[in-house]
Amino acid sequence: MKNKKYIIAIVIILLVIVIFTISSIIINNKNTNTENEINQENVIEYEPQEGIDIDQNQVAYQKDATIDELKKDVGATGNDNIYEITTEYDGRQILTIKPDVQFCVVLSGILENKQPENNLEKLEEKTSNFLGKHGIWIAENSRETFQTLLKETTKNTYSINEEGYLVCETNTDANETDKKITDILSSDKLYIISMTGTCYILDEISGEVVEYPFEKMDPYQAYECYENDNQKIYVLTTNQAKKLSNQELIDAIICN
């Protein structure tokens, strides 16, 4: 009888120990979860900001900054008449080439098929024939390539007249590409097309005419676009590396 009493006592003690241990674990878990919730509530989420810290004392952040001041700030040496001041999203004032000036330089390079001279007045004279024109004009050295591109992406028949403008000869089985081309041809917009993968632009720092061979820099880039009012220049890649489809090339023009 005594042995049985000892055994019962031991079992009771063990049960008490087990129950105490389990209770302690549960209480500790609750305390830990509560502390975590409190910590999470007190955490301030930080999202890293892109760009650099703004120093309002810099010339670029002064609303009344002049072209001359910004030129000195960035080391630009071009003539004042090629620049304009634009405002970035963060309020920073930056120098850019005037769109009409850049357009004139790029168009001159297309017309001459070489680096044009750095004389704005003469360049404007050479490009004045396009004032008031509309339609799609293709550079002489790109006409054969562009017609091949059209044959492979459209249903209509197209030709290029003596002046270099695209003409739709038939319009009976038009696809979506044809319809978009028709919309351009019937609008008051002028699209100038070159398929050389390079162009000549004014450098923003030096103000000098330089070559911009974008295809060599990025064979996946379809085009460079330059705008002036309702006129657009599209310099397309030659796609020598075959990184783009013909449809992607034509869409680069008609879908923008």
Phi, psi and omega per residue, in radians:
M1 nan -0.723 3.125
K2 -1.061 -0.720 -3.141
N3 -1.065 -0.731 -3.134
K4 -1.094 -0.710 3.138
K5 -1.112 -0.714 3.098
Y6 -1.057 -0.781 -3.125
I7 -1.089 -0.769 3.135
I8 -1.088 -0.722 -3.132
A9 -1.101 -0.767 3.139
I10 -1.086 -0.755 -3.136
V11 -1.066 -0.744 -3.140
I12 -1.106 -0.738 3.124
I13 -1.077 -0.763 3.129
L14 -1.083 -0.741 3.127
L15 -1.068 -0.742 3.127
V16 -1.072 -0.736 3.139
I17 -1.105 -0.779 -3.131
V18 -1.083 -0.802 -3.132
I19 -1.093 -0.712 3.127
F20 -1.116 -0.729 -3.136
T21 -1.113 -0.812 -3.135
I22 -1.089 -0.741 3.126
S23 -1.059 -0.722 -3.138
S24 -1.104 -0.738 -3.135
I25 -1.101 -0.779 -3.121
I26 -1.082 -0.775 -3.132
I27 -1.103 -0.745 3.135
N28 -1.099 -0.717 3.133
N29 -1.104 -0.734 3.123
K30 -1.080 -0.766 3.132
N31 -1.094 -0.717 -3.138
T32 -1.112 -0.792 3.141
N33 -1.087 -0.710 3.132
T34 -1.104 -0.748 3.119
E35 -1.094 -0.726 3.139
N36 -1.088 -0.728 -3.128
E37 -1.122 -0.715 3.116
I38 -1.123 -0.729 3.134
N39 -1.104 -0.710 -3.127
Q40 -1.142 -0.622 3.137
E41 -1.185 -0.539 -3.092
N42 -1.538 -0.120 -3.124
V43 -1.325 2.296 3.047
I44 -1.733 2.019 -3.108
E45 -1.228 2.403 -3.133
Y46 -2.049 2.137 3.089
E47 -1.881 2.091 -3.112
P48 -1.070 2.383 3.127
Q49 -1.617 2.410 3.135
E50 -1.345 2.756 3.074
G51 1.531 -2.808 -3.074
I52 -2.020 2.879 3.088
D53 -1.139 2.465 -3.097
I54 -1.531 2.184 3.048
D55 -1.854 1.803 -3.052
Q56 -1.128 -0.193 3.117
N57 -1.464 -0.213 3.122
Q58 -1.185 2.602 3.133
V59 -1.023 -0.668 -3.072
A60 -1.098 -0.361 -3.125
Y61 -1.781 0.145 3.093
Q62 -1.604 2.169 -3.070
K63 -1.109 -0.457 -3.118
D64 -1.745 0.364 -3.140
A65 -1.076 2.451 3.137
T66 -1.743 2.869 3.109
I67 -1.040 -0.732 -3.134
D68 -1.100 -0.709 3.135
E69 -1.159 -0.743 -3.140
L70 -1.197 -0.608 3.078
K71 -1.065 -0.789 3.121
K72 -1.137 -0.623 -3.101
D73 -1.127 -0.678 -3.087
V74 -1.815 -0.083 3.138
G75 1.420 0.394 3.129
A76 -1.304 2.521 -3.068
T77 -2.206 0.107 -3.137
G78 -1.264 2.914 3.099
N79 -1.139 2.522 -3.101
D80 -1.005 -0.570 -3.022
N81 -1.257 -0.097 3.111
I82 -1.677 -0.132 -3.034
Y83 -1.833 2.742 2.888
E84 -2.465 2.812 -3.141
I85 -1.782 2.237 3.057
T86 -2.123 2.764 -3.096
T87 -1.896 2.225 3.097
E88 -1.377 2.981 -3.107
Y89 -1.055 -0.471 -3.104
D90 -1.635 0.177 3.121
G91 1.551 -0.007 -3.107
R92 -1.317 2.350 3.091
Q93 -1.556 2.253 3.136
I94 -2.271 2.693 3.060
L95 -1.531 2.323 3.026
T96 -2.365 2.756 3.046
I97 -1.273 2.375 3.108
K98 -0.998 2.342 -3.101
P99 -0.978 -0.705 -3.117
D100 -1.202 -0.575 3.111
V101 -1.232 -0.812 3.116
Q102 -1.085 -0.695 3.113
F103 -1.037 -0.784 -3.121
C104 -1.088 -0.727 -3.127
V105 -1.174 -0.805 -3.141
V106 -1.086 -0.774 3.137
L107 -1.109 -0.689 3.115
S108 -1.078 -0.715 3.097
G109 -1.108 -0.627 3.110
I110 -1.202 -0.757 -3.114
L111 -1.154 -0.691 -3.101
E112 -1.527 -0.282 -3.100
N113 0.995 0.640 3.085
K114 -2.910 3.068 3.133
Q115 -1.179 2.102 -3.109
P116 -1.335 2.843 3.106
E117 -1.250 2.749 -3.098
N118 -1.622 1.120 -3.140
N119 -2.379 1.764 -2.987
L120 -1.069 -0.700 -3.120
E121 -1.088 -0.759 3.133
K122 -1.196 -0.624 3.124
L123 -1.148 -0.685 3.118
E124 -1.119 -0.625 3.103
E125 -1.114 -0.722 -3.096
K126 -1.200 -0.503 -3.071
T127 -1.723 -0.028 -3.058
S128 -1.145 -0.368 -3.132
N129 -1.129 -0.290 -3.103
F130 -1.626 -0.058 3.125
L131 -1.124 2.245 3.101
G132 1.395 -0.004 -3.134
K133 -1.498 2.794 3.076
H134 -2.524 2.895 -3.098
G135 1.997 -2.729 3.118
I136 -2.166 1.991 3.136
W137 -1.866 2.337 -3.097
I138 -2.005 2.316 3.111
A139 -1.023 2.553 -3.048
E140 -1.013 -0.688 -3.088
N141 -1.388 0.037 -3.105
S142 -2.110 -0.009 -2.999
R143 -1.176 -0.769 -3.139
E144 -1.114 -0.775 3.138
T145 -1.119 -0.690 -3.118
F146 -1.204 -0.666 3.100
Q147 -1.130 -0.669 3.074
T148 -1.091 -0.716 3.106
L149 -1.063 -0.721 3.138
L150 -1.169 -0.708 -3.133
K151 -1.059 -0.552 -3.076
E152 -1.576 -0.093 -3.088
T153 -2.248 -0.081 -3.096
T154 -2.236 2.961 3.086
K155 -1.832 -0.513 -3.140
N156 -1.280 2.942 3.078
T157 -1.843 2.307 -3.089
Y158 -2.187 2.673 3.021
S159 -2.405 2.959 3.101
I160 -2.115 2.123 -3.059
N161 -1.331 -3.123 -3.050
E162 -1.101 -0.465 -3.133
E163 -1.482 -0.143 3.099
G164 1.741 0.127 -3.104
Y165 -1.647 2.538 -3.136
L166 -1.314 2.378 3.131
V167 -2.226 2.334 3.073
C168 -1.558 2.032 -3.087
E169 -1.483 -0.715 3.131
T170 -2.274 2.589 -3.118
N171 -2.526 1.142 -3.045
T172 -2.005 -0.492 -3.052
D173 -2.350 0.919 -3.007
A174 -1.218 2.431 2.989
N175 -1.764 -3.024 -3.090
E176 -1.086 -0.651 3.111
T177 -1.114 -0.747 3.104
D178 -1.041 -0.745 -3.096
K179 -1.108 -0.688 3.139
K180 -1.218 -0.643 3.089
I181 -1.138 -0.726 3.112
T182 -1.053 -0.708 3.114
D183 -1.066 -0.708 3.128
I184 -1.163 -0.782 -3.103
L185 -1.109 -0.527 -3.103
S186 -1.611 0.022 -3.127
S187 -1.619 -3.126 3.085
D188 -1.679 0.289 -3.108
K189 -1.642 2.685 3.074
L190 -2.059 2.153 3.063
Y191 -1.929 2.181 3.108
I192 -1.925 2.163 -3.008
I193 -1.998 2.280 2.992
S194 -2.314 2.418 -3.116
M195 -2.126 1.116 -3.073
T196 -2.037 -0.224 3.141
G197 1.287 0.125 3.127
T198 -2.670 2.756 3.093
C199 -2.700 2.984 3.135
Y200 -1.966 2.289 -3.079
I201 -2.346 2.934 3.008
L202 -1.521 2.233 3.084
D203 -1.266 2.332 -3.045
E204 -1.193 -0.461 -3.123
I205 -1.536 -0.926 -3.070
S206 -1.457 -0.426 -3.058
G207 1.313 0.145 -3.128
E208 -1.649 2.715 3.076
V209 -1.318 2.206 3.137
V210 -2.340 2.770 3.091
E211 -1.461 2.468 3.087
Y212 -2.141 1.541 -3.090
P213 -1.465 1.263 -2.995
F214 -1.108 -0.512 -3.128
E215 -1.150 -0.677 3.111
K216 -1.162 -0.548 -3.120
M217 -1.358 -0.588 -3.118
D218 -2.645 1.715 -3.111
P219 -1.158 -0.202 3.109
Y220 -1.570 -0.137 -3.141
Q221 -1.388 2.172 -3.039
A222 -1.377 -0.628 -3.018
Y223 -2.852 2.942 2.903
E224 -2.142 2.404 -3.098
C225 -2.132 2.402 3.087
Y226 -2.282 2.294 -3.028
E227 -2.101 2.618 3.022
N228 -2.624 1.786 -3.052
D229 1.005 -2.081 -3.111
N230 -1.688 0.320 3.123
Q231 -1.938 2.419 3.119
K232 -2.307 2.402 2.992
I233 -1.887 2.203 3.040
Y234 -1.982 1.957 3.027
V235 -1.704 1.890 -3.079
L236 -1.593 2.692 3.020
T237 -1.179 2.660 3.024
T238 -1.373 -0.242 3.084
N239 1.034 0.626 -3.137
Q240 -1.078 -0.560 -3.135
A241 -1.427 -0.065 3.113
K242 0.998 0.731 3.127
K243 -1.516 -0.283 -3.091
L244 -2.183 2.641 3.087
S245 -1.460 2.840 3.100
N246 -1.079 -0.648 3.134
Q247 -1.144 -0.653 3.096
E248 -1.123 -0.614 3.136
L249 -1.189 -0.801 -3.118
I250 -1.232 -0.599 3.107
D251 -1.145 -0.501 3.121
A252 -1.039 -0.481 -3.136
I253 -1.584 -0.956 -2.956
I254 -1.401 -0.237 -3.088
C255 -1.819 0.166 -3.130
N256 -2.132 nan nan
